[in-house]
Amino acid sequence: MTTDVTPGTDPAPNPHATEEQVKAALTDTKLAQVLYHDWEAETYDEKWSISFDERCIDYARGRFDAVATDEPLPYGRAMELGCGTGFFLLNLMQSGVATKGSVTDLSPGMVKVALRNAENLGLDVDGRVADAEKIPYDDDTFDLVVGHAVLHHIPDVEQALREVLRVLKPGGRFIFAGEPSTIGDFYARWMSRATWFATTNVTKLGPLQGWRRPQEELDESSRAAALEAVVDIHTFDPDELAGIARAAGAHQVDTATEELAAAMLGWPVRTFEAAVPPEKLGWGWARFAFGGWKRLTWLDENVLRKIVPPKFFYNVVVTGTKPR
Ligand SMILES: C[S@@+](CC[C@H](N)C(=O)[O-])C[C@H]1O[C@@H](n2cnc3c(N)ncnc32)[C@H](O)[C@@H]1O
């Protein structure tokens, strides 16, 4: 398998990595990205509750508006780096942010699913397998570049942002959202680990065994977690991320942070969902999880934002423009 990407000859998805490939991936972060995300691509939307309806359109637009300026919408041509299944760009396009889109990702499986989602939504989108550190598009191509939860996977973030600025038209804007803050990542990981430990042990007990996933599924999740440790490379202090963007040549750099109490609910909820059989969790659970997240987001925005320093929030958003 190669992670080298040549335009016009995109590699095919590989959803079933061999033991040997997984072993090699433990010391090769880009191979790990491809194996891990190709493997996850077809089930990713379900795992992360990604949809292309009002709920996720509002969520994506909220992340964009956190740092967007009053530039007129829509942008013409937009590109997403590390698109996954297209959650960010496709929902932003549905909310009127851009008219034409290009989805790109290092994982061929993700590009395939993102293009399928775009087609189902009737959006004007093309796609390409692309490494963010070497973007296979010409200079001055896009009016907007976006990304969600991708910068923390890229070994050389400054090089990726230099590439973003190269493919943006002069005056064009980038917005990267959903990046883990250094402090947020610390508490999210500990809360997730504690939830996994408690759930997988409590469900060994007699009456609760019906809530235990088959051992092979739990083992698979643990193997995924091992690769996750290889693919999650960075966490960000908001000011340091702004400094990296400026060093790459960006102008008008700004950052925002989001989700504190909401993240403290969100991470244990997602971990619990991964640890128990999905059929045990019905609409009541979904209402609790989404309703709880919405109420805690209100608390974050209206109360905690006024008293807690920004770096304690979980998500970092960064924006900047290409000099005219
Ligand atoms: C956490 S997922 C986020 C996917 C999507 N943006 C979302 O928010 O649902 C990170 C994505 O970045 C991709 N990725 C990782 N390293 C990359 C790189 N160097 N260049 C491009 N994409 C990369 C992965 O394949 C994966 O699809």
The ligand as a Tripos MOL2 file, in Angstrom:
@<TRIPOS>MOLECULE
LIG
   27    29     1     0     0
SMALL
NO_CHARGES

@<TRIPOS>ATOM
      1 C1        -11.2130   12.7550   12.6170 C.3       1 LIG1
      2 S1        -11.4590   12.5190   10.8930 S.3       1 LIG1
      3 C2        -12.5460   13.8930   10.5510 C.3       1 LIG1
      4 C3        -13.3470   13.6860    9.3040 C.3       1 LIG1
      5 C4        -14.3280   14.8150    8.9900 C.3       1 LIG1
      6 N1        -13.6490   16.0400    8.7100 N.3       1 LIG1
      7 C5        -15.3100   14.9740   10.1170 C.2       1 LIG1
      8 O1        -15.2200   15.9640   10.8470 O.co2     1 LIG1
      9 O2        -16.1830   14.1170   10.2620 O.co2     1 LIG1
     10 C6         -9.9330   13.0630   10.1930 C.3       1 LIG1
     11 C7         -9.8190   12.8630    8.6940 C.3       1 LIG1
     12 O3         -8.5900   13.4400    8.2580 O.3       1 LIG1
     13 C8         -7.9920   12.5810    7.3050 C.3       1 LIG1
     14 N2         -6.5430   12.8420    7.2710 N.ar      1 LIG1
     15 C9         -5.6190   12.4600    8.1660 C.ar      1 LIG1
     16 N3         -4.4010   12.8750    7.7970 N.ar      1 LIG1
     17 C10        -4.5380   13.5340    6.6390 C.ar      1 LIG1
     18 C11        -3.6330   14.1880    5.7560 C.ar      1 LIG1
     19 N4         -2.3040   14.2390    5.9930 N.pl3     1 LIG1
     20 N5         -4.1470   14.7440    4.6380 N.ar      1 LIG1
     21 C12        -5.4680   14.6890    4.3750 C.ar      1 LIG1
     22 N6         -6.3710   14.0830    5.1680 N.ar      1 LIG1
     23 C13        -5.9190   13.5120    6.2870 C.ar      1 LIG1
     24 C14        -8.3670   11.2000    7.7720 C.3       1 LIG1
     25 O4         -8.2580   10.2350    6.7450 O.3       1 LIG1
     26 C15        -9.8050   11.4190    8.2600 C.3       1 LIG1
     27 O5        -10.7460   11.1890    7.2750 O.3       1 LIG1
@<TRIPOS>BOND
     1     1     2 1
     2     2     3 1
     3     2    10 1
     4     3     4 1
     5     4     5 1
     6     5     6 1
     7     5     7 1
     8     7     8 2
     9     7     9 1
    10    10    11 1
    11    11    12 1
    12    11    26 1
    13    12    13 1
    14    13    14 1
    15    13    24 1
    16    14    15 ar
    17    14    23 ar
    18    15    16 ar
    19    16    17 ar
    20    17    18 ar
    21    17    23 ar
    22    18    19 1
    23    18    20 ar
    24    20    21 ar
    25    21    22 ar
    26    22    23 ar
    27    24    25 1
    28    24    26 1
    29    26    27 1
@<TRIPOS>SUBSTRUCTURE
     1 LIG1         1 GROUP 0 **** ****
